[in-house]
Amino acid sequence: MAEHLGISRATINALENGRSGDIGIRKVMTILDYLGKELAIRDKSPFPTLEELRDEQ
């Protein structure tokens, strides 16, 4: 995957392990496209997410 996308294995490994920092939107879009996914922008809901509700406990 890394070779095909032109992204270092270290960057992909960091993403997989949640320690990527800022990688840039172009790389994110490239990876999403490779995986057959897309990023959609929408208005934020006024209701809390499940994660936010869990964090309150």
All heavy atoms as a GROMACS GRO file, in nm:
protein
  446
    1MET      N    1   0.083  -0.119   0.000
    1MET     CA    2   0.000   0.000   0.000
    1MET      C    3   0.087   0.125   0.000
    1MET      O    4   0.063   0.218  -0.076
    1MET     CB    5  -0.093  -0.002   0.121
    1MET     CG    6  -0.181   0.119   0.133
    1MET     SD    7  -0.288   0.102   0.280
    1MET     CE    8  -0.351   0.265   0.292
    2ALA      N    9   0.184   0.128   0.088
    2ALA     CA   10   0.270   0.246   0.098
    2ALA      C   11   0.340   0.275  -0.034
    2ALA      O   12   0.342   0.390  -0.080
    2ALA     CB   13   0.373   0.226   0.209
    3GLU      N   14   0.395   0.173  -0.096
    3GLU     CA   15   0.465   0.191  -0.223
    3GLU      C   16   0.368   0.238  -0.332
    3GLU      O   17   0.399   0.329  -0.408
    3GLU     CB   18   0.531   0.060  -0.265
    3GLU     CG   19   0.616   0.072  -0.389
    3GLU     CD   20   0.686  -0.060  -0.422
    3GLU    OE1   21   0.724  -0.132  -0.329
    3GLU    OE2   22   0.701  -0.087  -0.542
    4HIS      N   23   0.252   0.178  -0.338
    4HIS     CA   24   0.152   0.214  -0.439
    4HIS      C   25   0.108   0.360  -0.424
    4HIS      O   26   0.088   0.430  -0.524
    4HIS     CB   27   0.031   0.121  -0.428
    4HIS     CG   28  -0.078   0.152  -0.524
    4HIS    ND1   29  -0.069   0.120  -0.658
    4HIS    CD2   30  -0.197   0.212  -0.507
    4HIS    CE1   31  -0.179   0.161  -0.719
    4HIS    NE2   32  -0.258   0.216  -0.630
    5LEU      N   33   0.094   0.407  -0.301
    5LEU     CA   34   0.045   0.543  -0.275
    5LEU      C   35   0.156   0.647  -0.272
    5LEU      O   36   0.128   0.767  -0.274
    5LEU     CB   37  -0.032   0.547  -0.143
    5LEU     CG   38  -0.159   0.463  -0.137
    5LEU    CD1   39  -0.221   0.471   0.001
    5LEU    CD2   40  -0.258   0.506  -0.243
    6GLY      N   41   0.280   0.603  -0.260
    6GLY     CA   42   0.390   0.698  -0.249
    6GLY      C   43   0.396   0.763  -0.112
    6GLY      O   44   0.441   0.876  -0.097
    7ILE      N   45   0.348   0.690  -0.011
    7ILE     CA   46   0.350   0.736   0.128
    7ILE      C   47   0.440   0.640   0.205
    7ILE      O   48   0.434   0.519   0.184
    7ILE     CB   49   0.207   0.738   0.187
    7ILE    CG1   50   0.120   0.836   0.109
    7ILE    CG2   51   0.209   0.772   0.334
    7ILE    CD1   52  -0.027   0.830   0.147
    8SER      N   53   0.520   0.692   0.294
    8SER     CA   54   0.615   0.605   0.363
    8SER      C   55   0.543   0.502   0.450
    8SER      O   56   0.433   0.526   0.502
    8SER     CB   57   0.710   0.687   0.450
    8SER     OG   58   0.643   0.736   0.565
    9ARG      N   59   0.608   0.387   0.466
    9ARG     CA   60   0.555   0.283   0.553
    9ARG      C   61   0.545   0.333   0.696
    9ARG      O   62   0.453   0.296   0.769
    9ARG     CB   63   0.644   0.159   0.547
    9ARG     CG   64   0.633   0.087   0.413
    9ARG     CD   65   0.729  -0.029   0.401
    9ARG     NE   66   0.716  -0.120   0.515
    9ARG     CZ   67   0.806  -0.211   0.546
    9ARG    NH1   68   0.916  -0.224   0.474
    9ARG    NH2   69   0.788  -0.290   0.649
   10ALA      N   70   0.639   0.418   0.735
   10ALA     CA   71   0.637   0.473   0.871
   10ALA      C   72   0.512   0.558   0.894
   10ALA      O   73   0.451   0.552   1.001
   10ALA     CB   74   0.762   0.557   0.896
   11THR      N   75   0.473   0.637   0.793
   11THR     CA   76   0.353   0.720   0.805
   11THR      C   77   0.229   0.633   0.818
   11THR      O   78   0.143   0.656   0.903
   11THR     CB   79   0.339   0.814   0.684
   11THR    OG1   80   0.451   0.903   0.682
   11THR    CG2   81   0.212   0.895   0.691
   12ILE      N   82   0.218   0.529   0.734
   12ILE     CA   83   0.103   0.441   0.740
   12ILE      C   84   0.100   0.365   0.873
   12ILE      O   85  -0.004   0.352   0.936
   12ILE     CB   86   0.101   0.345   0.620
   12ILE    CG1   87   0.072   0.428   0.493
   12ILE    CG2   88  -0.002   0.234   0.638
   12ILE    CD1   89   0.072   0.355   0.364
   13ASN      N   90   0.216   0.320   0.918
   13ASN     CA   91   0.224   0.252   1.047
   13ASN      C   92   0.179   0.344   1.160
   13ASN      O   93   0.106   0.303   1.250
   13ASN     CB   94   0.366   0.202   1.072
   13ASN     CG   95   0.378   0.128   1.202
   13ASN    OD1   96   0.404   0.188   1.307
   13ASN    ND2   97   0.359  -0.003   1.198
   14ALA      N   98   0.222   0.470   1.157
   14ALA     CA   99   0.182   0.566   1.260
   14ALA      C  100   0.031   0.587   1.258
   14ALA      O  101  -0.033   0.594   1.364
   14ALA     CB  102   0.256   0.698   1.239
   15LEU      N  103  -0.028   0.597   1.140
   15LEU     CA  104  -0.173   0.612   1.129
   15LEU      C  105  -0.245   0.490   1.188
   15LEU      O  106  -0.343   0.504   1.261
   15LEU     CB  107  -0.214   0.627   0.982
   15LEU     CG  108  -0.192   0.763   0.920
   15LEU    CD1  109  -0.211   0.756   0.769
   15LEU    CD2  110  -0.288   0.864   0.980
   16GLU      N  111  -0.197   0.373   1.154
   16GLU     CA  112  -0.259   0.249   1.203
   16GLU      C  113  -0.253   0.240   1.356
   16GLU      O  114  -0.340   0.180   1.417
   16GLU     CB  115  -0.189   0.128   1.144
   16GLU     CG  116  -0.212   0.110   0.996
   16GLU     CD  117  -0.128  -0.002   0.936
   16GLU    OE1  118  -0.022  -0.037   0.993
   16GLU    OE2  119  -0.169  -0.052   0.831
   17ASN      N  120  -0.152   0.302   1.414
   17ASN     CA  121  -0.132   0.292   1.559
   17ASN      C  122  -0.171   0.419   1.634
   17ASN      O  123  -0.139   0.433   1.752
   17ASN     CB  124   0.012   0.253   1.588
   17ASN     CG  125   0.039   0.112   1.542
   17ASN    OD1  126  -0.013   0.017   1.599
   17ASN    ND2  127   0.117   0.096   1.437
   18GLY      N  128  -0.238   0.512   1.565
   18GLY     CA  129  -0.291   0.631   1.632
   18GLY      C  130  -0.186   0.729   1.679
   18GLY      O  131  -0.207   0.803   1.774
   19ARG      N  132  -0.072   0.735   1.613
   19ARG     CA  133   0.032   0.830   1.656
   19ARG      C  134   0.088   0.908   1.537
   19ARG      O  135   0.206   0.933   1.524
   19ARG     CB  136   0.145   0.760   1.731
   19ARG     CG  137   0.183   0.628   1.683
   19ARG     CD  138   0.294   0.560   1.763
   19ARG     NE  139   0.326   0.435   1.699
   19ARG     CZ  140   0.402   0.423   1.590
   19ARG    NH1  141   0.458   0.526   1.537
   19ARG    NH2  142   0.422   0.305   1.536
   20SER      N  143  -0.002   0.948   1.450
   20SER     CA  144   0.040   1.008   1.324
   20SER      C  145   0.068   1.158   1.331
   20SER      O  146   0.141   1.210   1.248
   20SER     CB  147  -0.065   0.982   1.216
   20SER     OG  148  -0.186   1.044   1.254
   21GLY      N  149   0.007   1.230   1.423
   21GLY     CA  150   0.023   1.375   1.423
   21GLY      C  151  -0.045   1.434   1.301
   21GLY      O  152  -0.144   1.382   1.253
   22ASP      N  153   0.009   1.541   1.247
   22ASP     CA  154  -0.049   1.606   1.130
   22ASP      C  155   0.014   1.548   1.004
   22ASP      O  156   0.133   1.566   0.979
   22ASP     CB  157  -0.024   1.757   1.134
   22ASP     CG  158  -0.100   1.824   1.248
   22ASP    OD1  159  -0.205   1.771   1.286
   22ASP    OD2  160  -0.053   1.927   1.297
   23ILE      N  161  -0.067   1.482   0.921
   23ILE     CA  162  -0.011   1.425   0.798
   23ILE      C  163  -0.054   1.501   0.673
   23ILE      O  164  -0.001   1.479   0.568
   23ILE     CB  165  -0.047   1.276   0.783
   23ILE    CG1  166  -0.196   1.257   0.763
   23ILE    CG2  167   0.007   1.195   0.897
   23ILE    CD1  168  -0.230   1.124   0.704
   24GLY      N  169  -0.152   1.586   0.684
   24GLY     CA  170  -0.196   1.663   0.569
   24GLY      C  171  -0.317   1.601   0.501
   24GLY      O  172  -0.331   1.480   0.493
   25ILE      N  173  -0.404   1.686   0.453
   25ILE     CA  174  -0.529   1.642   0.393
   25ILE      C  175  -0.507   1.565   0.263
   25ILE      O  176  -0.581   1.472   0.232
   25ILE     CB  177  -0.626   1.762   0.374
   25ILE    CG1  178  -0.768   1.713   0.339
   25ILE    CG2  179  -0.575   1.856   0.268
   25ILE    CD1  180  -0.836   1.641   0.449
   26ARG      N  181  -0.405   1.599   0.187
   26ARG     CA  182  -0.380   1.527   0.061
   26ARG      C  183  -0.349   1.380   0.085
   26ARG      O  184  -0.398   1.293   0.014
   26ARG     CB  185  -0.267   1.593  -0.017
   26ARG     CG  186  -0.309   1.723  -0.081
   26ARG     CD  187  -0.204   1.773  -0.180
   26ARG     NE  188  -0.248   1.900  -0.234
   26ARG     CZ  189  -0.180   2.011  -0.228
   26ARG    NH1  190  -0.060   2.012  -0.173
   26ARG    NH2  191  -0.228   2.122  -0.279
   27LYS      N  192  -0.268   1.353   0.186
   27LYS     CA  193  -0.238   1.214   0.218
   27LYS      C  194  -0.362   1.142   0.269
   27LYS      O  195  -0.386   1.026   0.233
   27LYS     CB  196  -0.125   1.204   0.321
   27LYS     CG  197   0.011   1.236   0.264
   27LYS     CD  198   0.118   1.220   0.368
   27LYS     CE  199   0.253   1.261   0.311
   27LYS     NZ  200   0.359   1.256   0.411
   28VAL      N  201  -0.439   1.209   0.350
   28VAL     CA  202  -0.564   1.149   0.400
   28VAL      C  203  -0.656   1.115   0.284
   28VAL      O  204  -0.710   1.004   0.276
   28VAL     CB  205  -0.636   1.243   0.500
   28VAL    CG1  206  -0.776   1.193   0.532
   28VAL    CG2  207  -0.554   1.260   0.626
   29MET      N  208  -0.673   1.208   0.191
   29MET     CA  209  -0.760   1.185   0.076
   29MET      C  210  -0.706   1.072  -0.012
   29MET      O  211  -0.784   0.991  -0.064
   29MET     CB  212  -0.777   1.314  -0.005
   29MET     CG  213  -0.840   1.429   0.072
   29MET     SD  214  -1.002   1.392   0.138
   29MET     CE  215  -1.098   1.397  -0.012
   30THR      N  216  -0.576   1.065  -0.028
   30THR     CA  217  -0.515   0.959  -0.108
   30THR      C  218  -0.542   0.823  -0.046
   30THR      O  219  -0.579   0.728  -0.115
   30THR     CB  220  -0.362   0.982  -0.120
   30THR    OG1  221  -0.340   1.107  -0.186
   30THR    CG2  222  -0.295   0.871  -0.197
   31ILE      N  223  -0.524   0.812   0.085
   31ILE     CA  224  -0.547   0.685   0.154
   31ILE      C  225  -0.695   0.648   0.148
   31ILE      O  226  -0.730   0.532   0.121
   31ILE     CB  227  -0.496   0.693   0.299
   31ILE    CG1  228  -0.344   0.704   0.300
   31ILE    CG2  229  -0.543   0.572   0.380
   31ILE    CD1  230  -0.285   0.742   0.435
   32LEU      N  231  -0.783   0.744   0.173
   32LEU     CA  232  -0.927   0.716   0.166
   32LEU      C  233  -0.968   0.668   0.027
   32LEU      O  234  -1.044   0.572   0.014
   32LEU     CB  235  -1.008   0.840   0.205
   32LEU     CG  236  -1.005   0.879   0.352
   32LEU    CD1  237  -1.076   1.012   0.372
   32LEU    CD2  238  -1.068   0.770   0.437
   33ASP      N  239  -0.917   0.733  -0.076
   33ASP     CA  240  -0.949   0.693  -0.213
   33ASP      C  241  -0.903   0.550  -0.239
   33ASP      O  242  -0.975   0.469  -0.296
   33ASP     CB  243  -0.886   0.790  -0.312
   33ASP     CG  244  -0.924   0.758  -0.456
   33ASP    OD1  245  -1.046   0.758  -0.486
   33ASP    OD2  246  -0.834   0.732  -0.537
   34TYR      N  247  -0.783   0.517  -0.195
   34TYR     CA  248  -0.728   0.382  -0.211
   34TYR      C  249  -0.818   0.278  -0.144
   34TYR      O  250  -0.836   0.167  -0.195
   34TYR     CB  251  -0.587   0.376  -0.151
   34TYR     CG  252  -0.521   0.241  -0.161
   34TYR    CD1  253  -0.458   0.201  -0.277
   34TYR    CD2  254  -0.521   0.155  -0.052
   34TYR    CE1  255  -0.396   0.077  -0.287
   34TYR    CE2  256  -0.460   0.031  -0.060
   34TYR     CZ  257  -0.398  -0.008  -0.177
   34TYR     OH  258  -0.337  -0.130  -0.186
   35LEU      N  259  -0.876   0.316  -0.028
   35LEU     CA  260  -0.961   0.224   0.047
   35LEU      C  261  -1.106   0.226  -0.001
   35LEU      O  262  -1.191   0.156   0.055
   35LEU     CB  263  -0.956   0.260   0.196
   35LEU     CG  264  -0.818   0.244   0.262
   35LEU    CD1  265  -0.821   0.299   0.404
   35LEU    CD2  266  -0.773   0.099   0.261
   36GLY      N  267  -1.135   0.308  -0.104
   36GLY     CA  268  -1.271   0.315  -0.156
   36GLY      C  269  -1.365   0.394  -0.066
   36GLY      O  270  -1.485   0.372  -0.064
   37LYS      N  271  -1.309   0.489   0.007
   37LYS     CA  272  -1.387   0.572   0.100
   37LYS      C  273  -1.376   0.717   0.058
   37LYS      O  274  -1.294   0.754  -0.024
   37LYS     CB  275  -1.334   0.557   0.244
   37LYS     CG  276  -1.330   0.415   0.295
   37LYS     CD  277  -1.468   0.358   0.309
   37LYS     CE  278  -1.461   0.216   0.364
   37LYS     NZ  279  -1.591   0.154   0.370
   38GLU      N  280  -1.463   0.800   0.116
   38GLU     CA  281  -1.455   0.944   0.091
   38GLU      C  282  -1.481   1.020   0.219
   38GLU      O  283  -1.542   0.967   0.313
   38GLU     CB  284  -1.554   0.987  -0.017
   38GLU     CG  285  -1.698   0.972   0.021
   38GLU     CD  286  -1.794   1.014  -0.089
   38GLU    OE1  287  -1.752   1.028  -0.205
   38GLU    OE2  288  -1.911   1.033  -0.059
   39LEU      N  289  -1.434   1.140   0.224
   39LEU     CA  290  -1.452   1.228   0.338
   39LEU      C  291  -1.566   1.323   0.304
   39LEU      O  292  -1.566   1.384   0.197
   39LEU     CB  293  -1.323   1.307   0.364
   39LEU     CG  294  -1.325   1.405   0.479
   39LEU    CD1  295  -1.341   1.332   0.611
   39LEU    CD2  296  -1.196   1.486   0.481
   40ALA      N  297  -1.664   1.332   0.391
   40ALA     CA  298  -1.777   1.420   0.369
   40ALA      C  299  -1.782   1.525   0.480
   40ALA      O  300  -1.759   1.494   0.597
   40ALA     CB  301  -1.907   1.340   0.367
   41ILE      N  302  -1.814   1.646   0.442
   41ILE     CA  303  -1.826   1.756   0.538
   41ILE      C  304  -1.974   1.781   0.561
   41ILE      O  305  -2.052   1.791   0.467
   41ILE     CB  306  -1.760   1.884   0.483
   41ILE    CG1  307  -1.615   1.858   0.442
   41ILE    CG2  308  -1.772   1.998   0.582
   41ILE    CD1  309  -1.524   1.818   0.555
   42ARG      N  310  -2.012   1.792   0.687
   42ARG     CA  311  -2.151   1.820   0.720
   42ARG      C  312  -2.155   1.909   0.843
   42ARG      O  313  -2.057   1.920   0.916
   42ARG     CB  314  -2.230   1.693   0.743
   42ARG     CG  315  -2.180   1.609   0.858
   42ARG     CD  316  -2.263   1.483   0.874
   42ARG     NE  317  -2.207   1.393   0.971
   42ARG     CZ  318  -2.230   1.397   1.102
   42ARG    NH1  319  -2.310   1.488   1.152
   42ARG    NH2  320  -2.173   1.312   1.184
   43ASP      N  321  -2.269   1.971   0.863
   43ASP     CA  322  -2.285   2.055   0.982
   43ASP      C  323  -2.278   1.968   1.107
   43ASP      O  324  -2.325   1.854   1.107
   43ASP     CB  325  -2.420   2.127   0.979
   43ASP     CG  326  -2.426   2.234   0.872
   43ASP    OD1  327  -2.320   2.286   0.834
   43ASP    OD2  328  -2.537   2.266   0.826
   44LYS      N  329  -2.221   2.024   1.211
   44LYS     CA  330  -2.210   1.952   1.336
   44LYS      C  331  -2.349   1.941   1.400
   44LYS      O  332  -2.424   2.037   1.402
   44LYS     CB  333  -2.114   2.025   1.431
   44LYS     CG  334  -2.092   1.951   1.560
   44LYS     CD  335  -1.990   2.020   1.647
   44LYS     CE  336  -1.976   1.943   1.776
   44LYS     NZ  337  -1.878   2.001   1.864
   45SER      N  338  -2.377   1.826   1.452
   45SER     CA  339  -2.505   1.802   1.519
   45SER      C  340  -2.506   1.873   1.654
   45SER      O  341  -2.405   1.878   1.723
   45SER     CB  342  -2.526   1.653   1.540
   45SER     OG  343  -2.639   1.630   1.622
   46PRO      N  344  -2.622   1.928   1.692
   46PRO     CA  345  -2.630   1.991   1.825
   46PRO      C  346  -2.633   1.886   1.936
   46PRO      O  347  -2.620   1.921   2.054
   46PRO     CB  348  -2.761   2.069   1.819
   46PRO     CG  349  -2.845   1.996   1.718
   46PRO     CD  350  -2.746   1.941   1.618
   47PHE      N  351  -2.647   1.760   1.901
   47PHE     CA  352  -2.654   1.653   2.000
   47PHE      C  353  -2.515   1.593   2.021
   47PHE      O  354  -2.436   1.584   1.928
   47PHE     CB  355  -2.752   1.545   1.954
   47PHE     CG  356  -2.889   1.598   1.927
   47PHE    CD1  357  -2.934   1.616   1.797
   47PHE    CD2  358  -2.973   1.635   2.032
   47PHE    CE1  359  -3.060   1.666   1.771
   47PHE    CE2  360  -3.099   1.686   2.007
   47PHE     CZ  361  -3.143   1.702   1.876
   48PRO      N  362  -2.486   1.550   2.144
   48PRO     CA  363  -2.354   1.492   2.170
   48PRO      C  364  -2.338   1.357   2.100
   48PRO      O  365  -2.435   1.285   2.077
   48PRO     CB  366  -2.353   1.475   2.322
   48PRO     CG  367  -2.496   1.471   2.362
   48PRO     CD  368  -2.571   1.553   2.262
   49THR      N  369  -2.214   1.326   2.067
   49THR     CA  370  -2.184   1.196   2.008
   49THR      C  371  -2.178   1.092   2.119
   49THR      O  372  -2.169   1.125   2.239
   49THR     CB  373  -2.048   1.198   1.935
   49THR    OG1  374  -1.945   1.221   2.033
   49THR    CG2  375  -2.044   1.304   1.827
   50LEU      N  376  -2.179   0.965   2.081
   50LEU     CA  377  -2.167   0.857   2.178
   50LEU      C  378  -2.036   0.870   2.256
   50LEU      O  379  -2.032   0.852   2.377
   50LEU     CB  380  -2.175   0.722   2.108
   50LEU     CG  381  -2.162   0.598   2.197
   50LEU    CD1  382  -2.271   0.596   2.304
   50LEU    CD2  383  -2.167   0.472   2.113
   51GLU      N  384  -1.928   0.906   2.185
   51GLU     CA  385  -1.798   0.922   2.251
   51GLU      C  386  -1.802   1.034   2.354
   51GLU      O  387  -1.746   1.022   2.462
   51GLU     CB  388  -1.688   0.949   2.148
   51GLU     CG  389  -1.655   0.830   2.060
   51GLU     CD  390  -1.755   0.809   1.947
   51GLU    OE1  391  -1.832   0.902   1.913
   51GLU    OE2  392  -1.757   0.699   1.891
   52GLU      N  393  -1.869   1.144   2.321
   52GLU     CA  394  -1.879   1.255   2.417
   52GLU      C  395  -1.959   1.215   2.539
   52GLU      O  396  -1.925   1.252   2.652
   52GLU     CB  397  -1.943   1.377   2.348
   52GLU     CG  398  -1.854   1.441   2.244
   52GLU     CD  399  -1.924   1.545   2.158
   52GLU    OE1  400  -2.049   1.543   2.147
   52GLU    OE2  401  -1.853   1.628   2.100
   53LEU      N  402  -2.065   1.139   2.519
   53LEU     CA  403  -2.145   1.092   2.632
   53LEU      C  404  -2.064   0.998   2.720
   53LEU      O  405  -2.070   1.005   2.844
   53LEU     CB  406  -2.272   1.022   2.584
   53LEU     CG  407  -2.376   1.113   2.519
   53LEU    CD1  408  -2.487   1.030   2.456
   53LEU    CD2  409  -2.433   1.212   2.618
   54ARG      N  410  -1.984   0.911   2.659
   54ARG     CA  411  -1.901   0.820   2.737
   54ARG      C  412  -1.796   0.895   2.817
   54ARG      O  413  -1.765   0.859   2.930
   54ARG     CB  414  -1.831   0.721   2.643
   54ARG     CG  415  -1.919   0.614   2.590
   54ARG     CD  416  -1.839   0.520   2.502
   54ARG     NE  417  -1.927   0.423   2.439
   54ARG     CZ  418  -1.895   0.356   2.332
   54ARG    NH1  419  -1.777   0.370   2.275
   54ARG    NH2  420  -1.980   0.270   2.278
   55ASP      N  421  -1.739   1.001   2.758
   55ASP     CA  422  -1.634   1.079   2.825
   55ASP      C  423  -1.687   1.152   2.948
   55ASP      O  424  -1.612   1.184   3.039
   55ASP     CB  425  -1.570   1.179   2.728
   55ASP     CG  426  -1.484   1.110   2.623
   55ASP    OD1  427  -1.450   0.992   2.643
   55ASP    OD2  428  -1.454   1.176   2.523
   56GLU      N  429  -1.816   1.181   2.950
   56GLU     CA  430  -1.876   1.254   3.063
   56GLU      C  431  -1.887   1.168   3.187
   56GLU      O  432  -1.899   1.219   3.298
   56GLU     CB  433  -2.015   1.306   3.025
   56GLU     CG  434  -2.012   1.421   2.927
   56GLU     CD  435  -2.152   1.470   2.890
   56GLU    OE1  436  -2.250   1.419   2.948
   56GLU    OE2  437  -2.160   1.558   2.805
   57GLN      N  438  -1.883   1.036   3.171
   57GLN     CA  439  -1.902   0.946   3.286
   57GLN      C  440  -1.782   0.942   3.374
   57GLN      O  441  -1.674   0.957   3.353
   57GLN     CB  442  -1.937   0.806   3.238
   57GLN     CG  443  -2.070   0.804   3.169
   57GLN     CD  444  -2.105   0.664   3.118
   57GLN    OE1  445  -2.025   0.572   3.122
   57GLN    NE2  446  -2.225   0.649   3.068
   0.00000   0.00000   0.00000
